[in-house]
Amino acid sequence: MANGKSRSFVEQRRATIKEILRTKGRASVADLAEQLGISPLTVRRDLDYLEEQGIATRRYGEAILAEEGEVSVSEADPRVAARSAIARAAAQLIEPHDLIFINTSSTALEMVPGIDAEGVTVVTNSAKAQRLPIPPSGMILVTGGEVRPPRGVLSGEFALNNIRSVSATNAFLGCAGISLAAGVTSTTQQEATVNSLMVERADRMVLLADSSKLGIGAGFTYASLDHVTLLITDTGATDEDVEVLLEAGIHEIRRVEPLS
């Protein structure tokens, strides 16, 4: 029997929702939950994803299919397609029973629906983790802490104390920018402190950053470049970008094609 949390099952369910919307034009969360035999919370998560992809639009407890000819999110901002490809590539690195850190980066969070490995534990400081599907036979642990809107960043001593109790195989982290001068940066000091501790408590640091962030020194440094075991970016990164970053200390760089 297929695991209800597997990536193929999730994609099939979302395709079914899309077909219902295509046939009926609109549907309420309650109706979709009843038709599919799933919880309203799961429906809302799927609709959030479809809205991000430009497939559906949420309005007052229901969803409608996006208008024909409406520009999708990925077409309006090519970085979305790049980040989806980066997230997919990162998810494929996860081994069964890994314990991993994920920060509040949208690219890092997008990894979670793509985790196929069994028994993976995800530790995250994102208050938005309740929207994420749980990995097959795995779990999601939220650090708790002070909530900082609008991105739902959890920080402060409560979060830090919980992270200190964890030893992770990998820290999959996004960033505000990467530069030779500033290293790897976050937009706030609170985020930087949490990210830095995740790097310290993990065997490997996998940095997820689309090419628009290369050469950007934004905010607060949370890691030097030589802490980055692997940088996953997109093909917008030039050969020169790669050469410079490798010389600066990043151990390995992988470039992926943005999803079409």
C-alpha positions as CSV (number, residue, x, y, z in Angstrom):
1,M,0.0,0.0,0.0
2,A,1.3,3.4,-0.9
3,N,2.3,5.6,2.1
4,G,-0.1,8.5,2.4
5,K,2.8,10.8,3.1
6,S,4.9,9.8,0.1
7,R,5.6,12.4,-2.6
8,S,3.8,10.5,-5.3
9,F,0.6,10.3,-3.2
10,V,0.8,14.0,-2.4
11,E,1.3,14.9,-6.1
12,Q,-1.6,12.6,-7.1
13,R,-3.9,14.2,-4.5
14,R,-3.0,17.7,-5.6
15,A,-3.6,16.7,-9.2
16,T,-7.1,15.4,-8.2
17,I,-7.9,18.8,-6.5
18,K,-6.7,20.6,-9.7
19,E,-9.0,18.4,-11.8
20,I,-12.0,19.0,-9.4
21,L,-11.4,22.8,-9.8
22,R,-11.0,22.4,-13.5
23,T,-14.4,20.6,-13.7
24,K,-16.4,22.6,-11.3
25,G,-14.6,25.9,-11.4
26,R,-14.6,26.3,-7.7
27,A,-14.9,24.2,-4.5
28,S,-15.0,24.8,-0.8
29,V,-12.4,23.4,1.7
30,A,-15.1,21.3,3.3
31,D,-16.3,19.8,0.0
32,L,-12.7,18.9,-1.0
33,A,-12.0,17.3,2.4
34,E,-15.2,15.2,2.1
35,Q,-14.6,14.2,-1.5
36,L,-11.0,13.2,-0.9
37,G,-11.4,11.7,2.6
38,I,-8.8,14.0,4.1
39,S,-8.7,16.7,6.8
40,P,-9.5,20.3,6.1
41,L,-6.0,21.2,7.3
42,T,-4.5,18.9,4.6
43,V,-6.7,20.5,2.0
44,R,-5.5,24.0,3.0
45,R,-1.9,22.9,2.7
46,D,-2.5,21.6,-0.8
47,L,-4.4,24.8,-1.8
48,D,-1.5,26.8,-0.4
49,Y,0.9,24.9,-2.6
50,L,-1.4,25.2,-5.7
51,E,-1.8,28.9,-5.1
52,E,2.0,29.3,-4.9
53,Q,2.2,27.5,-8.3
54,G,-0.3,29.9,-9.8
55,I,-2.8,27.0,-10.3
56,A,-5.5,28.1,-7.9
57,T,-6.7,31.2,-6.0
58,R,-8.0,31.1,-2.4
59,R,-11.1,33.2,-1.6
60,Y,-13.3,33.1,1.5
61,G,-13.0,29.4,2.4
62,E,-13.0,28.2,-1.2
63,A,-10.6,27.8,-4.1
64,I,-11.1,28.6,-7.8
65,L,-9.0,27.6,-10.7
66,A,-6.7,30.4,-11.9
67,E,-7.9,32.2,-15.0
68,E,-6.7,31.0,-18.3
69,G,-3.9,33.1,-19.5
70,E,-3.2,34.3,-15.9
71,V,0.5,34.6,-15.3
72,S,1.7,31.9,-13.0
73,V,4.0,32.6,-10.1
74,S,6.9,30.8,-11.8
75,E,6.5,32.8,-15.0
76,A,6.2,36.1,-13.1
77,D,9.3,35.3,-11.0
78,P,11.8,32.8,-12.5
79,R,13.4,32.5,-9.0
80,V,10.4,30.5,-7.9
81,A,11.2,27.8,-10.5
82,A,14.9,27.9,-9.5
83,R,14.1,27.5,-5.8
84,S,11.7,24.6,-6.5
85,A,14.5,22.8,-8.4
86,I,17.0,23.5,-5.6
87,A,14.5,22.1,-3.0
88,R,13.9,19.0,-5.0
89,A,17.7,18.3,-5.4
90,A,18.2,18.8,-1.7
91,A,15.4,16.4,-0.7
92,Q,17.1,13.7,-2.8
93,L,20.2,13.9,-0.5
94,I,18.3,12.8,2.6
95,E,18.9,9.2,3.7
96,P,16.5,7.0,5.7
97,H,16.4,7.9,9.4
98,D,18.4,11.1,9.0
99,L,17.8,13.8,11.6
100,I,18.0,17.2,9.8
101,F,17.7,20.9,10.6
102,I,15.7,23.1,8.3
103,N,15.5,26.9,8.9
104,T,12.7,29.3,8.0
105,S,13.9,29.7,4.3
106,S,11.0,29.1,1.9
107,T,13.4,27.0,-0.3
108,A,14.4,24.8,2.7
109,L,10.8,24.4,3.8
110,E,9.8,23.3,0.2
111,M,12.1,20.3,0.6
112,V,9.8,18.6,3.1
113,P,7.0,17.5,0.7
114,G,9.8,16.0,-1.5
115,I,11.3,13.7,1.2
116,D,10.9,10.1,0.2
117,A,13.3,8.5,2.7
118,E,11.7,6.7,5.6
119,G,11.9,7.7,9.2
120,V,13.4,11.2,8.7
121,T,13.1,13.6,11.6
122,V,13.0,17.3,10.7
123,V,13.8,19.9,13.3
124,T,12.8,23.4,12.3
125,N,12.4,26.9,13.8
126,S,9.5,27.7,11.4
127,A,6.1,28.4,12.9
128,K,4.7,27.4,9.5
129,A,5.8,23.8,10.0
130,Q,2.2,22.8,10.8
131,R,1.4,23.2,7.1
132,L,4.1,20.7,6.0
133,P,3.4,17.1,5.3
134,I,5.2,14.7,7.7
135,P,7.9,12.6,6.0
136,P,7.1,8.9,5.6
137,S,7.2,7.2,9.0
138,G,9.0,10.3,10.3
139,M,8.2,13.4,12.3
140,I,8.6,17.2,12.4
141,L,9.9,18.8,15.6
142,V,9.4,22.5,16.1
143,T,11.9,24.3,18.3
144,G,9.4,26.7,19.8
145,G,10.5,30.1,20.9
146,E,9.5,33.7,20.3
147,V,7.5,34.1,17.1
148,R,8.5,36.9,14.7
149,P,6.0,37.7,12.0
150,P,5.4,37.7,9.1
151,R,7.6,34.8,8.3
152,G,7.0,32.8,11.5
153,V,10.6,32.8,12.6
154,L,11.0,31.1,16.0
155,S,14.0,32.4,18.0
156,G,15.2,33.3,21.4
157,E,16.6,31.2,24.3
158,F,13.8,28.7,24.2
159,A,14.5,27.8,20.6
160,L,18.3,27.8,21.2
161,N,18.1,25.5,24.2
162,N,16.1,23.0,22.2
163,I,18.5,23.1,19.3
164,R,21.4,22.6,21.7
165,S,19.9,19.2,22.6
166,V,20.0,18.0,19.0
167,S,22.9,16.5,16.9
168,A,21.8,16.5,13.2
169,T,23.3,14.7,10.2
170,N,22.6,17.8,8.0
171,A,21.5,21.4,8.3
172,F,19.7,22.4,5.1
173,L,19.6,26.2,5.3
174,G,18.6,29.1,3.2
175,C,20.1,32.6,3.4
176,A,19.6,36.2,2.6
177,G,22.8,36.4,0.7
178,I,26.4,35.0,0.1
179,S,29.4,37.1,-0.3
180,L,33.2,36.9,0.0
181,A,33.2,39.7,2.5
182,A,30.2,38.8,4.7
183,G,30.0,35.0,4.3
184,V,26.5,33.5,4.6
185,T,23.9,36.0,6.0
186,S,20.4,36.3,7.5
187,T,18.2,39.3,7.5
188,T,18.0,39.6,11.3
189,Q,20.3,39.0,14.2
190,Q,17.8,36.6,15.8
191,E,17.7,34.4,12.7
192,A,21.5,34.5,12.4
193,T,21.9,33.2,16.0
194,V,19.6,30.3,15.4
195,N,21.1,29.4,12.0
196,S,24.6,29.6,13.4
197,L,23.7,27.1,16.1
198,M,22.2,24.7,13.6
199,V,25.4,24.8,11.6
200,E,27.4,24.1,14.8
201,R,25.1,21.1,15.8
202,A,25.1,19.4,12.4
203,D,27.7,17.2,10.7
204,R,27.2,18.9,7.3
205,M,25.9,22.3,6.2
206,V,24.0,22.3,2.9
207,L,23.2,25.8,1.7
208,L,20.2,26.4,-0.6
209,A,20.5,29.6,-2.5
210,D,19.3,30.6,-5.9
211,S,21.8,32.5,-8.1
212,S,20.2,35.9,-7.3
213,K,21.7,35.7,-3.8
214,L,25.3,35.2,-4.9
215,G,27.5,38.2,-4.2
216,I,24.9,39.7,-1.8
217,G,26.1,40.7,1.7
218,A,22.7,41.3,3.4
219,G,22.2,41.5,7.2
220,F,23.9,39.4,9.7
221,T,26.6,36.7,9.1
222,Y,25.8,33.3,10.5
223,A,28.5,31.1,8.8
224,S,31.8,31.6,7.0
225,L,32.0,30.1,3.5
226,D,34.3,27.3,4.6
227,H,31.5,25.9,6.8
228,V,29.4,25.2,3.7
229,T,29.8,21.5,2.8
230,L,27.6,21.8,-0.3
231,L,25.9,24.8,-2.0
232,I,23.0,23.9,-4.2
233,T,22.1,26.8,-6.6
234,D,20.8,27.1,-10.1
235,T,22.3,27.4,-13.5
236,G,22.1,31.2,-13.3
237,A,25.4,30.9,-11.3
238,T,28.3,31.4,-13.8
239,D,31.4,29.4,-14.0
240,E,33.2,32.4,-12.5
241,D,30.8,32.5,-9.6
242,V,31.5,28.9,-8.9
243,E,35.3,29.2,-9.1
244,V,35.4,32.2,-6.8
245,L,33.2,30.5,-4.2
246,L,35.2,27.3,-4.3
247,E,38.4,29.2,-3.8
248,A,36.8,31.1,-0.9
249,G,36.2,27.8,1.0
250,I,32.9,26.3,-0.1
251,H,33.6,22.5,-0.4
252,E,31.3,21.6,-3.3
253,I,28.8,23.5,-5.5
254,R,26.0,21.9,-7.5
255,R,24.0,23.8,-10.1
256,V,20.4,22.6,-11.1
257,E,18.2,23.6,-14.0
258,P,15.1,25.6,-12.8
259,L,11.9,23.6,-13.1
260,S,9.8,24.5,-16.2
